[in-house]
């Protein structure tokens, strides 16, 4: 594997930043950015899909799930990590499932326009971050005829928090609409020992019942069978408790009102070609998303969505 320190041209305070970001290539020749913080936590981001493939704490424990059967060779999306779902989530119309952003090659952007919001989350000189950019190809414009600039900042804080900030700008001459999700695969000990809090009393669309609308009745969501739901207008923080590993993931979000919860369970796992038959036990997707009410941008407008992931010890 080739390794080099990335020479980024960010302003002033980035001597420490340069030391904390490396560019590598995987066995397929795909460039990846390795982010490290001073305490030993790390994150790995592939330029194929702008996808976070790994997030480890300071004890080198992997926090994201990736299937043992995942295909890392383009143009396939990798089963696991945090795929970026844009310009749609799901499988509707002529676009491929979950859109095309997760299947395209992104570039490193050395001098992105300044963030107009969320500035505090990237101001620490001890944070490691990478800025990526995606623009539509001619082929993309044939299937989705809208010009855009998609900027993604992936940031690993000194505390080990993982933050993703997406900015999508309409550089078209007409409005366009899209849906979006950070399709986050959390690594869990045993799905039967996991609960999700922060969804109580919310309405949700059940994809197992033709998107029929229901209201969550429980104090916490637990798992005994397949779940595929879009929780609507959720709070800005949701927690995933893993009782066996005694740790809690906290998902904080801005600009993303919905939460997707997905586990394929046993039957569906057997028909997903890049997913092991028993791997449903070790994963849970909890996605910060905007699905029910698509985002519409007028020419020149920009949308920003942010998710911050953290993990703490729990009793």
N, C-alpha and C positions, 0 to 999 in steps of 0.2 A: 504493500500500500504506500503510495506516495504521500508525503506529508510536508506541508510548508506553512509558514506563518503568513496569514493574509495581510497584505499591505493595503490598508484601508485609508482613505483620505478624509476621514472625519476631522472636525476641527479640534483644536487645542487639547482638550482633556483626554485624548484617546491614546496616550502612550500605554496606559494599563489595558485599555480595550484591545489594542493590537496583540498584546501578550496573551490575552484570554480567548482568542479566536484563532482556530486553525482551519485550513482547507485541506481536505483529504479526497481521495477517490476510492470508490468501492470496486469490487471485482469486475463490475460491468463498465467501469470508467466514468461513473456518475459522480460529479463533484458533491461534496458534503461539507458543511461547516460544523466544527466541534466547538461548542461553547463551554467554558469552565469558569467556575467562580473560585475565590480564594480558599473556600472551605472544602473544596473537592467535589462539589456537585457538578453535573455536566448535562448537556443536551446535544443531540446530534440532529442536524437539519439537512435534508436532501434537496438539492436544486431540482430534482425530478419531483414536481408537484408542490414544491415549497413545503414539504411535509416533514414535521418533527417525527423522527423514527425512534428516538430514545430520550428519556429523561431520568437521570439517576440522582439519588440523594448523596450526601457527603459520605455515606457508608458504602457507596457503589451499588446500592440496591436499585434495580430497575423498577420504575413506577408505571410505565406504559406497557401494554400488551402488544406483542407482534406474533402472528401465527407462525408456527414452525413450517407451514406450507406456503408462506407468503412468497409471491413472485416479485423479485427486485429488478427484473429486466423490463425496461420500457417497451411499449407504452403502457403496460399494466400499472394500476395503482397498487400500492403496498397494503396488504391486509394488516392493519395495526397502526400504532402511533397516533398521529393527528392529521388525517387527510383534510384538505381544504375543499369544501363543497361549494362551488360557484360555477355558473350562475343559477344553478338550481340544486335543491335537495330532493332526492327521490328519483323517480323514473317516469317522466311525463314528456309528451311531445316528441320531437325529433332529436333532442339532446340526449347524450349518453347519461347513464345513471349518475346522479350527484354532480353533473356538470363536467367540464373539461379541465378546470384549473389543476386538479390533482393528477392529471396525466400529462401536463406540459412541462417544458424546461423553463425554469425561472433563471434570472440573472442576478448577480450581486450588484446592488446600487451603492456606489461609493458616496454620493452626495445627494441624498433624497431631500425633497422639500421639507422644511421643519414641520414637526407635528403641531397642529393648532390646539390640540387638547391632549390629555393624558401625559403631559410633559414630565410630571414628577416620576413616572414609572420608568423613564429612560435617562434620568439626569445623573444617576450615581456613577462616579468614575470607577467604582468597583464592579459594576454590572457588565456582563458580557452580552453583546447583541450583534445581530446580523440584519441587514436590510436587503430585502429581495424585491424584484420587480417582475411583473408579468404583463405583457401586451398581447393582444390577439394576433394570431397569424392570419394569412390570407385564407387558409382552410377554416380557421375558426369563424371568420367573418361570413363564410358561406353558410354555416349552420346556425350562427347567432350573429346577425348583422349589426353589431353595436361596437363601436370603438371605445376602449376603456384603458385606464392605467390602474393596475392593482399593485399596491405597495404593501408589503408584509414585513413587520419588524418582529423578530423573535428575540426575547430578552430573558436572560437568566440572572436573577438578582443575587446579591451577596447572601441572602437568606435561603437561596435555593428555589425561590418562587419562579415559575415559568409563566411568562406573559407573552401573548400574541396580540399584536395590534394590526388590524387590516384597514387600509384606506383604498376605497374604490372611487375613481373619478370618471365622470362621463366626459369624454372628449369627442362625443358624437355631435351631430347637428340636430338630433331629436332625442326625446326622453327614452329611457329604457327602464325596465323593472327586473328584479332578480330576487331570489332567495339565497340563503347562506347558512352554513354551519361549520363549526370546528368539530369534526367527527371524532371525538376523543375516546380512544380505547384505554381504559384504566386496567392495570394489572391487579387482580384480587386473588385472595387465597382460595376461596370457594364461594361461588355465587350464592349458595344457600345460606351463607353466613354474612351476607351483605345487606345493608339497608340504606335507603336514600331519604334524607329529610330536607324539607323546604318546598315540597310539592303539595302539601296537604291543602285541601279544599279547592285546588285548581281544576279548571276544565282541561280536558285533554282530548286530542283526536287519536282514536285507536286504529292503527293501520291494519290490525288483524280483523277489524270489523268494518272495512270499507270507509275508514276515516270518520266513523260515527263519533259524535261528541258525548263524552261522559264527564262526571265530576269525581275527583279523587276523594274517597271516603276515609281512607286510613290516615293515621298519624305519621306513618312512614311507609315507604314502598319497599316490600320484600319480594323475593323471587322463588317461584315454584314451578314456573312454566315460561314459555316464550313471551317476551314483552317487546312491543314496538309502538311507542306512544310519543306524541308531541304535546307537551304540557305548555299551556298558553299563558302569556303575561305573567311569568313567574317573578319571584323576588330576585334581587341582584346577587343572592348567594344561595348555593345549594351544597349540601354536604353528603359525602358517600362514606359510610362507616364500614370498615372491614374488621369484624370482631376477632377473627382468628389471627390476623397480623397485627391487631391492636393499633391500627392507624386510620386516620380520617383524611380524605381528600376534600378540599374546599374549592368550589368553582365560583369565582366572582366575575361578573360580566357587566358590560356597559354597551348600549346600542344593540343588544341582542335579547329581545324579550322572551323568547321561547327556550324550552329545554327538551331535547330529544333523549329518550331512554330506550336502549335496545340491548336485548340478549336473545340470540337465535334459538337457544335451548337445543335439545338433543336431535329432534327430527330434522329441523332445518340445517343444523350443522353438518349433517351427513350428505347434503346435496350442494353445499358450498365448496367448490373445488379447491380453493386456496385457504381452507380452514379445516383443522383437525376435528374428528368426530367428537372428541371429549373436551375440546378447548373452550367450549362455552362456559365451563366451570371456572376458568381462570380469567375471565374478562367481563367488563361491563362498559358499554358506551353511554356516556352522559355528555351531551353536546350542548354548548351554548349556540343558539341559532336564532334565525329570523325566518319563519316559514309561513305562518298563518297569513300575515299581511306583508306581501312582497314590498321591498324597498324600491321606490321610484326616484330616479335622478334626472333632473333637467340638464340640458347642456351646460357644462362647466361646473356642475355641483359635485360634491364629494361626500361620501358616507364613511363613517369610522365606526368600527366595532372592536371591542377589546375583551379578552378573557384572561384572567389571572388564576393559575392553578397552584395550590400549595398543599402540603401534607404535614400533618402533625401526629404525634403519638396520642393514642386514646386508651382509655381503660377498657 
